[in-house]
Amino acid sequence: MQPLAVKLRPQSLAEFVGQTHLVGENKPLQYAIKNKHLFSFILWGPPGVGKTTLAKIYAKNLDAVLYELSAVSAGKEEIRNIIKENSWGKSKVLFLDEIHRFNKAQQDFLLPYVENGEIVLIGATTENPSFEVIPALLSRCRVFVLESLKDEELEEIIKRIDSELEKEVIEWLINFANGDARQMITMIENVLKLYKKINLANLKNTLQSKFIRYDKKGDEHYNVISAFIKSLRASQADAALYYLARMIDAGEDPKFIARRMVIFASEDIGMAQPTALVVANEIFKAVETIGLPECEINLAHGVVYLCQCKKDRSAYNAYRKAQEDVKKYGNLPIPMQIRNAPTKLMKDLGYGQGYEIYTKESLLPEKINNNKYL
């Protein structure tokens, strides 16, 4: 029997929910599908937001033959077989899920087929492709960023399953999903298998049931990394080490863990101990160089160190405040005294005039020159 998520999968953009910045009227993917533009691209975003569905819709609408592989289990041989297969004049679209799991050698092998057009590549990843996809392959692909689904989008999906659900049940499911439609649909499916009826009590009982287990490729991925980061933030080394061990045991990519530790060093430790970033970067390099299983020791070392550091989010918080002003006010005029003046005309217009190296005067745009972030 097909999983509920497969049964509900949209077959066209008209049925697709979310990602309006990509699939709305005259947006990039809608335009490409409408005008039959064939090109390679990477879909980067959290789980359960429509990456696989968009790949299927794209290939179907461009009348291409779609091949689906997971980089977790596939290798060069599977790609060779796709190249050899007769597509009867149709374009071959390869949907490579978790493309970040392909190592450099595998990506190098794939590159010439993408380059010469034998394969149109659609990669899907939850990881930043700038770090995980080799530059030569990345340069031949457009990158589309997908967002977590909004509450109203999740509600629309829920009502497609059962339009009679009570408000409190819908709210519970939306909160549980945390922007991930697949996680939400799987929960609904599990409730129906166990209890045949969706209500609040059955949802809560299912959540506690062993029916839902940690899966190496499953949705618990984000729950555990969240618990790991929050344990680091609380300086609870025992909890952080436990969640580290749990992720490693479940087959989590150690580079994914190390990368989160590098981010944590700046976001949560920051100015309290600036050298934490140096240590975290070295941990990441060690993980890259050594690999499993020995790099577990490096990760454990880094976890304990980050836990024991004092915490200071002032730099992170200050940057977020500055971002809010950028979004609120847009590109405000830069004060004349700190503008670049490479030409005589610019100097005559007052660019750079009155600039003092160690001035105490605010160098923010005039409209926000009294704002404080740090």
C-alpha positions, 0 to 999 in steps of 0.5 A: 500500500502506498504511503499517505504522503505519496497518495497526496503528492500533487501532480501539477503546480496548480495542486502544489502548496507553498513556495510561491516565491518559486512557483507563483505566477511568473516566478522562476520554476513556474516560468520554466515549466510553462515555457519548457526550459530544460536546465539543471538546478538544486533545490535547497531547503528543510525536509517536507517542503516539496523538493521531490514533488517539484522535481516530479512536476518539472520532469512530467511537464517537460516530457522528460524521463525521470530517474530518481536516486538517493545519494545515500545509496547510489553511486557511479554504477547507477549513473552509468546505467542511466547514461546507457539506457535508451530514453527514446529521444526524450531528455533524461532528468536525474533527481538526486536526493540528498546530493550533499551525500555524494563525495567529491569523486562521485560529483566529479564523475557526474559533472561531464554528463551534466556539462554535455547535456546528457543528464539534466540534474535536479539535486535536493539537499537540506545542506548549504550547496555552497559547502557540499557541492563541488564548484564546477558542478554548482556553477552549472546549476541554478540554486532555488531556496525552499522555505518551511511551510507556513501555518495556513499552507499546512492547514490547507494540506490537512483539510485535503486529508480531512476537512472535518477535523476540529480546530484544536486538532489542526492547531496541534498538527501544525505545531507538531509539523514545524513547517514540515508537511511530510512529518505532519502527514506521517503523523496523521497516517500513524494515528489512522493505523493505530486508532482509525480516528484523528483526535487530540488524545490519539495524536498525543498517544501516537507521539509517545508510541514506539510506532514512531522511531528514529530513522536515519533519513527521517524527520527526527533528524531536526528534532535531535539536532535541535535538542543538541544545540539547546543542550550546548546553549544550556552548558549541559555537556551530558545532554549534548554528548547523549544527543551527539551519540544518538545522531552518530548511532543513527547515521547522521553525517558528522560534517553536518554536526560539526558545521552546526558547532561552528555556527554555535561558536559564533551565535551563542559563545561569540564575544565571551570567548572568540577563540571558540570559533577557531576551535570549532573550525578545527573540529570541522577540519578534523572531521573532514580529514579523519572521518568516522569512526575516529572523528567521533572523538574530535566531536566529543572533545568539541562538544565538551569545550563548547559546553564549558565556554561562557555564552554571549549572544550580543554579536548575533542579536546585534546583527539581527537588529541591524537586519530588521532595520535593513528590511524595514527601511531598505537602502537608506542613503549612506552619509556623504562623509563615508562615501567612496570618492574615486573621481573628481566629480564625486569629490566635487559633489561632497563625497568623502568630505568631513571624514574623520578616522576616529569620529564619535559621530554616528556613521549610520544613515541619517534616518536611523543614526540614533539606533543602537544594536550592540 
